[in-house]
Amino acid sequence: MPETKHLFAPLTFPTVPVKGTDDVYPVHRIFCVGRNYAEHAKEMGVEVDREAPFYFLKNPLVLVQSGETVAYPAGTENYHYEMEFVIAVGKPLFKASADEAADAVFGYACGLDMTRRDLQLKARASGRPWDLGKDFERSAVIAPIAPAAGFGAVGPQRIWLDVDGVRKQDAHLSDLIWSVTELLVHLSHYYHLAPGDLIYTGTPAGVGPVVTGHVITGGIDGLDPVQLTIGAAE
């Protein structure tokens, strides 16, 4: 039987450093939670769906490490930051109980869900998927992952974001509508979650546009901050 040959080099999954170790966390999927802070939903002109969380996905290949510079993306005139608390799954999880979900968390990280807001809102108004607004190259940013054991209970930690040193977002993880455990339980009834899955848990109020030259810095108590510089337009 002839040897199988790739027509071109296959892509490799990105990895994220694990704080305090030489290990890296391979990323296989990125799930994002919509409207998980009441004040953000209000500023976007929509109501919070308290029946169940909802999600959109980003291709893992769009992931960018903290500290990088990314070009202002094509096709938009309203490029927004969204500061997020990120869950890294560490065990297989399917139709999980609350206890199983809590035990499946590997760690947490600071992240940015960069958004072509004009394209997202246009799609939303037409009842179409958000892919053009959300899932594009270099649109998910992440800092090193901190193991969950050293982070403590989720809730009192402050989550914030600055643009060029000016505070734009400021809230606490206790403001999350759907908790870490609730999100994992719910999502595990629709997907076989596994190590390598990241969950971006939504953004607080205060989202807004950035332009070439802006430096975004975001943080969550107990985690390494995330930073991104906006380069020239593509």
C-alpha positions, 0 to 999 in steps of 0.5 A: 500500500502506498505511503500516505502523504500530506498535500501540505503541512498540517496545522498544529494546535496552539498551547498555553503556558501553565504558570509555575511549571514548564508544562503547556496546555494544548488547546483543542476547542474554545467555547464562549459564553454570551451575555453572562454579566447583566450590566453588559447585556444591558449595554448591548440592548438585550435582556439576559436569558436566565433560562440557560446560558448560550454559547458561540465557538472560536476556532482554536487556531485563532488563539494569541498569547498575551503580550503580542501585537495583532493587526487591526482586522479586515472588514470592520470599523468597530473593533472591540475588546472584551475582558474574560475569565477563562476556564481550562478543562482538565478531565473528560466531562459528559452529562456531569453533576455539579461535583464532577464539574467542579473536579474537572477544572484544571485552571483559570486564565485571563483572556480577551474575546476580540470582536468585530462589533459592527459585523456581530450587530449586523448579524444579530439584527438579521438573526444570523450566526455571529461568526464574522464578528467573533471567529476570525484570525487572532481574535482570542487572547490568553495569558498563562493558565494558573492551576485551580488549586491555588486560585481559591473559590471563584467570586470575590476576585476583581476583573478589570481592563484598561486601554492605554492606562484608562480603566474601561471595565471593572467588576467582580467574578461574583457578578457572573450570572452562570457560575463555573460549575453551572456552565460546565454542567450545562455545556457537558449535556451538549458536548463531551468536554475534555482536556484541551477545552477552554471556556471564555465565560463572558465579559463585564460592562464597559466594552468599547472600540480600540484603534491602531496603537492602543495597548489593552491590559486586563487582569483578574485577582490571582491570575497573570494579566493579559496584554495586547497591542493593536497594530496597523490595519491589514 
